[in-house]
Amino acid sequence: MSLDEEERLFEAAKSCLESVLEEGQKMSNVDIQYMLATSQKCQSLVQKLSSFENDPKFSGMYKGLIDNIQSHVDILSAKIDQLNIEQDQEVPEQTPGTSTDQSTSSEGGSGDKQSIQRKAAIKDTIVGKGGLTFQDIAGLSEAKQALTEAIIMPLQFPQLFTGCIKPWKRILLYGPPGTGKSRIAQAISAEINSTFYCVSSSDLVSSWVGESEKLIKELFQHATNQTGRSVIFIDEIDSICRQRSSREEEHTRRMKTELLKQMEGADNSTNSDKIFLLCATNCPWELDSAFLRRFQKRIYIPLPDREARLSLIKIHTKENKLDLTETEWNVLADKTDGYSGSDIANMTLGALFGPIRDLQTAQYWSKTEDGKYYPCSADTPGAIHAKMASLPADQIKPRQTELSDFLKSLQTHKQTVTDTELQKFQDFTNNFGEQG
């Protein structure tokens, strides 16, 4: 074999190994068939190279490489065989009078490891009652009203929803980041007694081809089998439901198709009232139109208004007594215009740290009758000159948070939502949504 031919075989084998490594490092939708075929091709190329090698040292290296590739080929072949068995075991169509699909049978019945893992992943998304309620969320009255009509009232007063009066089944919450979309979902879990699934895109996307579709299918089946009406909340829905194109991968398209099928099936099945789907996104314009039209209500969660901003600051400082005048509260309301709920939370926390920062630089302290030490100025009667480290740690108390602390915090905690982004949300709302 010529040197050029040997170099050609070596580069081809190297390219195959790099392709297999790149495919295996994907976070989702790994094509096992492609990895197996490429590994076998690489093995064949290395075998050709080894057949022309006379040096025992390099021959041994080639043999070790061939054995290593063979072990990976065996693993990939076993995984493909397992997936094929799972597909063969699935019942394509359920006839009247038969039991449920084998894929949803008991965990100990089939011994299917992947099925057990899917069931465990679905159960992990179920959340219990939280401490957050609608009263802890400032503003968003329209969104709260819509979700009360869709979820809470049908559970508490089912007799009201008869005849053509049907509760909402699918609602999309959209708006800038940090406006409270996920917090509303958390509050719902505390308001209802039914099963609440909190799902993210990572819970639905699997690295194995075909697993994502099964996860989505079993999630909806699991929710249907629960007592009462189940709520499925999918956060950042745009990460898995972006507009479809001819350039996207086939397994991604199949996953979207399965989710569309399950959303559509919730209307046509006899258990159509057993599932409520709530989704949230920061980029509604990136959603595929087929998904967008399936949401019966699309509610815009805007930046908090003046009253809501004040309520948010008071919520975040309810355990810290603030002695601010009405004028000072109005200054805060004006200064935080354009801030999201998350921005206000960060800004408020920064302001609450103001008195603690002063403790580190304080040189004079005033001792109260109960033995507490507060920072003070040098001309304060009875002032004690000392550093914080020299005083009893459990007797040191910070001063109250003042307006100046908030103003300093506003200088370092800026708003994160731009006017350009707000205009995009407003344009989308004018065309597809409603104000929340």
ROKOL-534975 format. One record per residue (C-alpha): residue number from 1; x, y, z. Coordinates in Angstrom, 2 decimals. Layout:
<nodes>
NODE; NUM; X; Y; Z $
...
</nodes>
This chain:
<nodes>
NODE; 1; 0.00; 0.00; 0.00 $
NODE; 2; 1.35; 3.41; -0.98 $
NODE; 3; 1.91; 6.20; 1.52 $
NODE; 4; -0.87; 8.28; -0.06 $
NODE; 5; -3.33; 5.40; 0.26 $
NODE; 6; -2.36; 4.87; 3.89 $
NODE; 7; -2.87; 8.57; 4.65 $
NODE; 8; -6.25; 8.49; 2.91 $
NODE; 9; -7.41; 5.53; 5.03 $
NODE; 10; -6.08; 7.15; 8.21 $
NODE; 11; -7.88; 10.46; 7.54 $
NODE; 12; -11.12; 8.62; 6.69 $
NODE; 13; -10.95; 6.61; 9.94 $
NODE; 14; -10.20; 9.76; 11.92 $
NODE; 15; -13.17; 11.54; 10.33 $
NODE; 16; -15.46; 8.64; 11.28 $
NODE; 17; -14.31; 8.70; 14.89 $
NODE; 18; -14.86; 12.48; 15.10 $
NODE; 19; -18.37; 12.11; 13.63 $
NODE; 20; -19.30; 9.42; 16.19 $
NODE; 21; -17.90; 11.53; 19.03 $
NODE; 22; -19.79; 14.63; 17.86 $
NODE; 23; -23.08; 12.70; 17.61 $
NODE; 24; -22.59; 11.13; 21.04 $
NODE; 25; -21.99; 14.50; 22.68 $
NODE; 26; -25.40; 15.84; 21.66 $
NODE; 27; -27.65; 16.78; 24.55 $
NODE; 28; -30.73; 15.36; 22.81 $
NODE; 29; -31.95; 13.31; 19.85 $
NODE; 30; -28.84; 11.15; 19.40 $
NODE; 31; -29.02; 9.07; 16.19 $
NODE; 32; -27.85; 5.62; 17.33 $
NODE; 33; -28.22; 4.07; 13.88 $
NODE; 34; -25.83; 6.65; 12.44 $
NODE; 35; -23.33; 6.09; 15.27 $
NODE; 36; -23.42; 2.31; 14.70 $
NODE; 37; -22.95; 2.53; 10.92 $
NODE; 38; -20.12; 5.07; 11.23 $
NODE; 39; -18.38; 3.02; 13.95 $
NODE; 40; -18.52; -0.10; 11.75 $
NODE; 41; -17.10; 1.86; 8.84 $
NODE; 42; -14.28; 3.15; 11.05 $
NODE; 43; -13.56; -0.38; 12.25 $
NODE; 44; -13.27; -1.61; 8.66 $
NODE; 45; -10.87; 1.21; 7.78 $
NODE; 46; -8.64; 0.49; 10.79 $
NODE; 47; -8.58; -3.20; 9.91 $
NODE; 48; -7.31; -2.33; 6.42 $
NODE; 49; -4.61; -0.16; 7.92 $
NODE; 50; -3.53; -2.87; 10.34 $
NODE; 51; -3.26; -5.48; 7.57 $
NODE; 52; -0.44; -3.48; 5.94 $
NODE; 53; 1.42; -2.74; 9.18 $
NODE; 54; 4.65; -4.71; 9.74 $
NODE; 55; 5.85; -3.03; 12.92 $
NODE; 56; 4.67; -5.16; 15.92 $
NODE; 57; 4.36; -2.05; 18.07 $
NODE; 58; 1.89; -0.34; 15.72 $
NODE; 59; 0.13; -3.63; 14.95 $
NODE; 60; -0.64; -3.99; 18.66 $
NODE; 61; -1.97; -0.43; 18.79 $
NODE; 62; -4.25; -1.09; 15.82 $
NODE; 63; -5.53; -4.30; 17.43 $
NODE; 64; -6.33; -2.46; 20.66 $
NODE; 65; -8.18; 0.22; 18.70 $
NODE; 66; -10.17; -2.37; 16.75 $
NODE; 67; -11.19; -4.15; 19.99 $
NODE; 68; -12.21; -0.83; 21.53 $
NODE; 69; -14.37; 0.08; 18.54 $
NODE; 70; -15.92; -3.41; 18.60 $
NODE; 71; -17.00; -2.96; 22.22 $
NODE; 72; -18.77; 0.29; 21.29 $
NODE; 73; -20.38; -1.41; 18.28 $
NODE; 74; -21.73; -4.13; 20.58 $
NODE; 75; -23.18; -1.54; 22.98 $
NODE; 76; -24.86; 0.41; 20.17 $
NODE; 77; -26.24; -2.78; 18.59 $
NODE; 78; -27.72; -3.87; 21.92 $
NODE; 79; -29.36; -0.48; 22.40 $
NODE; 80; -30.92; -0.58; 18.92 $
NODE; 81; -32.23; -4.11; 19.54 $
NODE; 82; -33.77; -2.93; 22.82 $
NODE; 83; -35.53; 0.00; 21.13 $
NODE; 84; -36.83; -2.30; 18.38 $
NODE; 85; -38.25; -4.68; 21.00 $
NODE; 86; -39.99; -1.77; 22.73 $
NODE; 87; -41.56; -0.64; 19.47 $
NODE; 88; -42.75; -4.18; 18.68 $
NODE; 89; -44.34; -4.48; 22.12 $
NODE; 90; -46.42; -1.33; 21.69 $
NODE; 91; -50.05; -1.85; 20.69 $
NODE; 92; -50.75; 0.40; 17.66 $
NODE; 93; -54.48; 0.56; 18.17 $
NODE; 94; -56.61; -0.31; 21.16 $
NODE; 95; -59.74; -2.29; 20.44 $
NODE; 96; -62.90; -2.00; 22.55 $
NODE; 97; -62.84; -4.16; 25.65 $
NODE; 98; -59.06; -4.56; 25.78 $
NODE; 99; -56.76; -3.37; 28.54 $
NODE; 100; -54.63; -0.24; 28.31 $
NODE; 101; -51.51; 0.03; 26.17 $
NODE; 102; -48.61; -2.19; 27.20 $
NODE; 103; -46.37; 0.86; 27.34 $
NODE; 104; -48.41; 2.07; 30.33 $
NODE; 105; -48.53; -1.30; 32.10 $
NODE; 106; -47.10; -1.83; 35.57 $
NODE; 107; -43.41; -1.26; 36.03 $
NODE; 108; -42.69; -4.83; 37.03 $
NODE; 109; -44.61; -6.39; 34.13 $
NODE; 110; -42.33; -5.89; 31.14 $
NODE; 111; -39.05; -5.24; 32.88 $
NODE; 112; -38.45; -2.49; 30.33 $
NODE; 113; -35.73; -0.29; 31.80 $
NODE; 114; -36.50; 2.67; 29.53 $
NODE; 115; -40.20; 2.49; 30.39 $
NODE; 116; -39.38; 2.52; 34.09 $
NODE; 117; -37.12; 5.53; 33.60 $
NODE; 118; -39.85; 7.38; 31.70 $
NODE; 119; -42.39; 6.74; 34.45 $
NODE; 120; -39.90; 7.90; 37.07 $
NODE; 121; -39.16; 11.07; 35.08 $
NODE; 122; -42.88; 11.83; 34.79 $
NODE; 123; -43.47; 11.29; 38.50 $
NODE; 124; -40.60; 13.64; 39.28 $
NODE; 125; -42.45; 16.47; 37.53 $
NODE; 126; -45.41; 16.20; 39.92 $
NODE; 127; -45.24; 18.97; 42.53 $
NODE; 128; -47.09; 19.25; 45.78 $
NODE; 129; -48.85; 22.22; 47.24 $
NODE; 130; -46.60; 25.24; 47.62 $
NODE; 131; -46.78; 28.17; 50.00 $
NODE; 132; -47.24; 30.74; 47.23 $
NODE; 133; -50.81; 31.94; 46.57 $
NODE; 134; -52.48; 34.40; 44.21 $
NODE; 135; -52.44; 36.97; 47.02 $
NODE; 136; -48.64; 36.87; 46.98 $
NODE; 137; -48.58; 37.92; 43.31 $
NODE; 138; -49.05; 41.64; 42.68 $
NODE; 139; -51.25; 42.77; 39.80 $
NODE; 140; -52.06; 40.46; 36.85 $
NODE; 141; -55.76; 40.50; 37.68 $
NODE; 142; -56.85; 39.41; 34.19 $
NODE; 143; -54.47; 36.44; 34.17 $
NODE; 144; -55.61; 35.38; 37.64 $
NODE; 145; -59.24; 35.65; 36.58 $
NODE; 146; -58.71; 33.55; 33.46 $
NODE; 147; -56.86; 30.84; 35.37 $
NODE; 148; -59.49; 30.84; 38.11 $
NODE; 149; -62.17; 30.26; 35.48 $
NODE; 150; -60.10; 27.58; 33.74 $
NODE; 151; -58.77; 25.56; 36.66 $
NODE; 152; -59.99; 26.49; 40.13 $
NODE; 153; -63.71; 27.01; 39.55 $
NODE; 154; -64.26; 23.78; 37.53 $
NODE; 155; -62.70; 21.84; 40.42 $
NODE; 156; -64.61; 23.65; 43.17 $
NODE; 157; -67.94; 24.13; 41.35 $
NODE; 158; -68.23; 21.46; 38.63 $
NODE; 159; -72.03; 21.87; 38.55 $
NODE; 160; -71.59; 25.30; 36.95 $
NODE; 161; -69.92; 23.91; 33.83 $
NODE; 162; -72.70; 22.03; 32.07 $
NODE; 163; -74.06; 21.94; 28.55 $
NODE; 164; -72.07; 24.19; 26.24 $
NODE; 165; -70.24; 25.88; 29.12 $
NODE; 166; -66.81; 24.31; 29.02 $
NODE; 167; -63.76; 25.44; 31.01 $
NODE; 168; -60.66; 26.54; 29.14 $
NODE; 169; -58.30; 23.66; 28.34 $
NODE; 170; -55.15; 25.35; 27.04 $
NODE; 171; -53.76; 28.76; 28.00 $
NODE; 172; -50.48; 30.38; 26.95 $
NODE; 173; -48.83; 32.96; 29.21 $
NODE; 174; -46.28; 35.16; 27.47 $
NODE; 175; -44.37; 38.28; 28.34 $
NODE; 176; -40.93; 39.65; 29.24 $
NODE; 177; -38.70; 37.62; 31.56 $
NODE; 178; -39.31; 38.09; 35.27 $
NODE; 179; -42.94; 39.22; 35.10 $
NODE; 180; -44.39; 36.34; 37.13 $
NODE; 181; -45.44; 33.67; 34.62 $
NODE; 182; -43.82; 30.81; 36.51 $
NODE; 183; -44.95; 32.22; 39.86 $
NODE; 184; -48.55; 32.12; 38.71 $
NODE; 185; -48.11; 28.43; 37.92 $
NODE; 186; -46.63; 27.86; 41.38 $
NODE; 187; -49.61; 29.63; 42.93 $
NODE; 188; -52.03; 27.38; 41.04 $
NODE; 189; -50.46; 24.30; 42.59 $
NODE; 190; -51.35; 25.72; 46.02 $
NODE; 191; -54.93; 26.58; 45.03 $
NODE; 192; -56.02; 23.17; 43.74 $
NODE; 193; -56.19; 19.62; 45.08 $
NODE; 194; -55.58; 17.85; 41.78 $
NODE; 195; -52.29; 16.60; 40.28 $
NODE; 196; -49.97; 19.36; 39.05 $
NODE; 197; -47.15; 18.56; 36.61 $
NODE; 198; -44.38; 21.18; 36.32 $
NODE; 199; -42.47; 20.28; 33.16 $
NODE; 200; -39.49; 21.89; 31.46 $
NODE; 201; -38.08; 21.21; 28.02 $
NODE; 202; -35.28; 19.11; 29.52 $
NODE; 203; -37.89; 16.76; 31.00 $
NODE; 204; -39.33; 16.03; 27.55 $
NODE; 205; -36.18; 15.95; 25.40 $
NODE; 206; -34.23; 12.69; 25.48 $
NODE; 207; -30.83; 11.90; 24.01 $
NODE; 208; -32.22; 8.68; 22.49 $
NODE; 209; -34.15; 8.73; 19.24 $
NODE; 210; -37.83; 8.01; 19.84 $
NODE; 211; -37.73; 8.53; 23.61 $
NODE; 212; -38.99; 12.14; 23.50 $
NODE; 213; -42.18; 11.12; 21.70 $
NODE; 214; -42.80; 8.35; 24.25 $
NODE; 215; -42.20; 10.74; 27.13 $
NODE; 216; -44.78; 13.19; 25.78 $
NODE; 217; -47.32; 10.45; 25.11 $
NODE; 218; -46.91; 8.86; 28.54 $
NODE; 219; -47.05; 12.26; 30.28 $
NODE; 220; -50.51; 12.95; 28.89 $
NODE; 221; -51.63; 9.37; 29.56 $
NODE; 222; -50.39; 9.60; 33.13 $
NODE; 223; -52.27; 12.88; 33.62 $
NODE; 224; -55.46; 11.38; 32.14 $
NODE; 225; -55.35; 8.44; 34.55 $
NODE; 226; -55.26; 10.67; 37.64 $
NODE; 227; -58.31; 11.35; 39.76 $
NODE; 228; -59.95; 14.65; 38.90 $
NODE; 229; -58.57; 17.23; 36.48 $
NODE; 230; -54.79; 17.32; 36.08 $
NODE; 231; -52.76; 20.43; 35.25 $
NODE; 232; -49.68; 20.22; 33.02 $
NODE; 233; -47.46; 23.31; 33.12 $
NODE; 234; -44.69; 23.49; 30.49 $
NODE; 235; -42.25; 26.34; 31.03 $
NODE; 236; -40.24; 27.87; 28.15 $
NODE; 237; -42.47; 26.11; 25.62 $
NODE; 238; -40.70; 27.93; 22.76 $
NODE; 239; -37.61; 25.75; 23.29 $
NODE; 240; -39.45; 22.71; 21.89 $
NODE; 241; -42.20; 24.29; 19.77 $
NODE; 242; -40.33; 26.68; 17.51 $
NODE; 243; -41.48; 27.20; 13.95 $
NODE; 244; -40.91; 24.12; 11.83 $
NODE; 245; -38.63; 24.26; 8.81 $
NODE; 246; -37.16; 21.94; 6.21 $
NODE; 247; -33.75; 22.26; 7.84 $
NODE; 248; -34.67; 20.85; 11.24 $
NODE; 249; -33.80; 17.29; 12.19 $
NODE; 250; -36.32; 14.51; 11.70 $
NODE; 251; -36.50; 13.48; 15.36 $
NODE; 252; -37.21; 17.09; 16.34 $
NODE; 253; -40.09; 17.19; 13.89 $
NODE; 254; -41.46; 13.91; 15.24 $
NODE; 255; -41.38; 15.26; 18.80 $
NODE; 256; -43.35; 18.35; 17.77 $
NODE; 257; -45.82; 16.20; 15.88 $
NODE; 258; -46.41; 14.02; 18.95 $
NODE; 259; -47.02; 17.06; 21.17 $
NODE; 260; -49.47; 18.48; 18.62 $
NODE; 261; -51.21; 15.10; 18.49 $
NODE; 262; -51.59; 14.99; 22.28 $
NODE; 263; -52.87; 18.58; 22.41 $
NODE; 264; -55.41; 17.80; 19.71 $
NODE; 265; -56.37; 14.51; 21.35 $
NODE; 266; -57.34; 16.34; 24.52 $
NODE; 267; -60.30; 17.75; 22.58 $
NODE; 268; -61.41; 14.60; 20.82 $
NODE; 269; -61.06; 11.97; 23.55 $
NODE; 270; -63.73; 11.00; 26.06 $
NODE; 271; -61.42; 12.34; 28.78 $
NODE; 272; -61.16; 15.77; 27.21 $
NODE; 273; -61.96; 17.54; 30.49 $
NODE; 274; -59.32; 15.71; 32.52 $
NODE; 275; -56.28; 17.71; 31.37 $
NODE; 276; -55.57; 21.43; 31.49 $
NODE; 277; -52.43; 22.59; 29.68 $
NODE; 278; -50.71; 25.78; 30.84 $
NODE; 279; -47.60; 26.97; 29.00 $
NODE; 280; -45.28; 29.95; 29.39 $
NODE; 281; -42.81; 31.62; 27.02 $
NODE; 282; -40.68; 34.74; 26.70 $
NODE; 283; -40.67; 34.53; 22.88 $
NODE; 284; -44.24; 33.91; 21.64 $
NODE; 285; -43.38; 35.01; 18.09 $
NODE; 286; -41.05; 32.02; 17.78 $
NODE; 287; -43.84; 29.50; 18.35 $
NODE; 288; -45.04; 27.46; 15.42 $
NODE; 289; -48.45; 28.65; 14.19 $
NODE; 290; -49.91; 25.15; 14.64 $
NODE; 291; -49.10; 25.30; 18.36 $
NODE; 292; -50.20; 28.90; 18.68 $
NODE; 293; -53.69; 28.27; 17.36 $
NODE; 294; -54.25; 25.40; 19.79 $
NODE; 295; -54.09; 27.74; 22.77 $
NODE; 296; -57.62; 28.94; 23.46 $
NODE; 297; -56.36; 31.97; 25.38 $
NODE; 298; -53.04; 33.77; 24.92 $
NODE; 299; -52.54; 36.13; 27.83 $
NODE; 300; -49.88; 38.83; 27.90 $
NODE; 301; -48.15; 39.15; 31.29 $
NODE; 302; -46.80; 42.73; 31.11 $
NODE; 303; -44.35; 44.61; 33.27 $
NODE; 304; -45.91; 45.60; 36.61 $
NODE; 305; -47.75; 48.91; 36.68 $
NODE; 306; -47.22; 51.61; 39.30 $
NODE; 307; -49.50; 50.04; 41.92 $
NODE; 308; -48.09; 46.58; 41.30 $
NODE; 309; -44.51; 47.84; 41.66 $
NODE; 310; -45.27; 49.29; 45.08 $
NODE; 311; -47.02; 46.08; 46.08 $
NODE; 312; -44.00; 44.05; 44.98 $
NODE; 313; -41.60; 46.16; 47.04 $
NODE; 314; -43.86; 45.79; 50.08 $
NODE; 315; -44.10; 42.02; 49.52 $
NODE; 316; -40.33; 41.69; 49.36 $
NODE; 317; -39.89; 43.79; 52.50 $
NODE; 318; -42.86; 42.55; 54.55 $
NODE; 319; -40.58; 41.01; 57.19 $
NODE; 320; -38.41; 44.14; 57.37 $
NODE; 321; -40.16; 47.14; 58.84 $
NODE; 322; -39.80; 50.12; 56.51 $
NODE; 323; -40.58; 53.57; 57.81 $
NODE; 324; -41.07; 55.39; 54.51 $
NODE; 325; -43.35; 58.37; 53.99 $
NODE; 326; -45.98; 58.52; 51.28 $
NODE; 327; -43.76; 60.86; 49.29 $
NODE; 328; -40.85; 58.40; 49.48 $
NODE; 329; -43.05; 55.54; 48.29 $
NODE; 330; -44.10; 57.69; 45.32 $
NODE; 331; -40.43; 58.35; 44.50 $
NODE; 332; -39.80; 54.59; 44.47 $
NODE; 333; -42.81; 54.02; 42.22 $
NODE; 334; -41.52; 56.58; 39.71 $
NODE; 335; -37.92; 55.38; 39.79 $
NODE; 336; -38.84; 51.73; 39.12 $
NODE; 337; -40.86; 52.43; 35.98 $
NODE; 338; -39.91; 49.79; 33.38 $
NODE; 339; -38.67; 47.27; 35.95 $
NODE; 340; -39.89; 43.67; 35.84 $
NODE; 341; -40.91; 41.77; 38.95 $
NODE; 342; -37.54; 40.04; 38.98 $
NODE; 343; -35.72; 43.37; 38.60 $
NODE; 344; -37.65; 44.78; 41.55 $
NODE; 345; -36.82; 41.74; 43.68 $
NODE; 346; -33.11; 42.14; 42.97 $
NODE; 347; -33.19; 45.88; 43.51 $
NODE; 348; -35.05; 45.51; 46.81 $
NODE; 349; -32.59; 42.90; 48.07 $
NODE; 350; -29.74; 45.24; 47.19 $
NODE; 351; -31.42; 48.02; 49.20 $
NODE; 352; -31.93; 45.75; 52.22 $
NODE; 353; -28.20; 45.04; 52.19 $
NODE; 354; -27.46; 48.77; 52.58 $
NODE; 355; -27.69; 48.84; 56.41 $
NODE; 356; -25.58; 45.67; 56.61 $
NODE; 357; -22.84; 47.28; 54.51 $
NODE; 358; -22.81; 50.26; 56.86 $
NODE; 359; -22.11; 47.93; 59.79 $
NODE; 360; -18.78; 46.94; 58.23 $
NODE; 361; -17.54; 50.53; 58.07 $
NODE; 362; -19.17; 51.91; 61.24 $
NODE; 363; -16.75; 53.42; 63.80 $
NODE; 364; -19.23; 54.65; 66.43 $
NODE; 365; -22.04; 52.73; 68.10 $
NODE; 366; -24.96; 53.57; 70.32 $
NODE; 367; -25.97; 51.07; 72.98 $
NODE; 368; -29.68; 50.83; 73.77 $
NODE; 369; -31.29; 49.85; 77.05 $
NODE; 370; -31.77; 46.26; 75.90 $
NODE; 371; -28.05; 45.92; 75.20 $
NODE; 372; -28.19; 46.21; 71.41 $
NODE; 373; -25.55; 48.09; 69.43 $
NODE; 374; -26.61; 50.34; 66.54 $
NODE; 375; -24.24; 52.35; 64.30 $
NODE; 376; -24.34; 56.11; 64.92 $
NODE; 377; -22.38; 59.31; 64.28 $
NODE; 378; -19.44; 60.52; 66.35 $
NODE; 379; -21.42; 63.36; 67.98 $
NODE; 380; -24.19; 61.07; 69.25 $
NODE; 381; -24.37; 61.28; 73.07 $
NODE; 382; -22.82; 58.20; 74.64 $
NODE; 383; -21.34; 57.01; 71.33 $
NODE; 384; -18.85; 54.13; 71.66 $
NODE; 385; -15.80; 54.13; 69.40 $
NODE; 386; -15.23; 50.56; 68.20 $
NODE; 387; -15.16; 48.26; 65.23 $
NODE; 388; -17.88; 45.72; 64.57 $
NODE; 389; -15.51; 42.79; 65.16 $
NODE; 390; -14.86; 43.91; 68.73 $
NODE; 391; -18.55; 43.96; 69.73 $
NODE; 392; -20.72; 40.97; 70.73 $
NODE; 393; -21.92; 39.50; 67.44 $
NODE; 394; -25.39; 38.60; 68.72 $
NODE; 395; -25.98; 42.15; 70.03 $
NODE; 396; -25.32; 44.05; 66.77 $
NODE; 397; -28.40; 45.35; 64.98 $
NODE; 398; -28.49; 47.27; 61.67 $
NODE; 399; -30.37; 50.49; 61.18 $
NODE; 400; -33.65; 50.61; 59.28 $
NODE; 401; -33.61; 50.60; 55.49 $
NODE; 402; -34.13; 54.11; 54.10 $
NODE; 403; -35.00; 55.66; 50.77 $
NODE; 404; -31.32; 56.40; 50.15 $
NODE; 405; -30.60; 52.66; 50.23 $
NODE; 406; -33.14; 52.11; 47.46 $
NODE; 407; -31.73; 54.95; 45.39 $
NODE; 408; -28.21; 53.51; 45.67 $
NODE; 409; -29.50; 50.08; 44.71 $
NODE; 410; -31.28; 51.53; 41.67 $
NODE; 411; -27.95; 52.79; 40.40 $
NODE; 412; -26.49; 49.27; 40.29 $
NODE; 413; -29.64; 47.26; 39.47 $
NODE; 414; -30.91; 48.46; 36.11 $
NODE; 415; -34.00; 47.30; 34.24 $
NODE; 416; -33.41; 44.29; 31.99 $
NODE; 417; -36.24; 44.73; 29.48 $
NODE; 418; -35.69; 47.15; 26.61 $
NODE; 419; -38.27; 49.28; 24.80 $
NODE; 420; -37.58; 47.31; 21.61 $
NODE; 421; -38.57; 44.06; 23.31 $
NODE; 422; -41.68; 45.64; 24.78 $
NODE; 423; -42.75; 46.80; 21.33 $
NODE; 424; -42.42; 43.25; 19.99 $
NODE; 425; -44.67; 41.98; 22.77 $
NODE; 426; -47.18; 44.75; 22.11 $
NODE; 427; -47.28; 43.95; 18.39 $
NODE; 428; -47.83; 40.27; 19.15 $
NODE; 429; -50.60; 41.10; 21.61 $
NODE; 430; -52.35; 43.29; 19.05 $
NODE; 431; -52.37; 40.39; 16.58 $
NODE; 432; -52.78; 37.26; 18.68 $
NODE; 433; -53.17; 37.89; 22.40 $
NODE; 434; -55.04; 39.66; 25.13 $
NODE; 435; -53.88; 41.86; 27.97 $
NODE; 436; -53.29; 40.12; 31.31 $
</nodes>
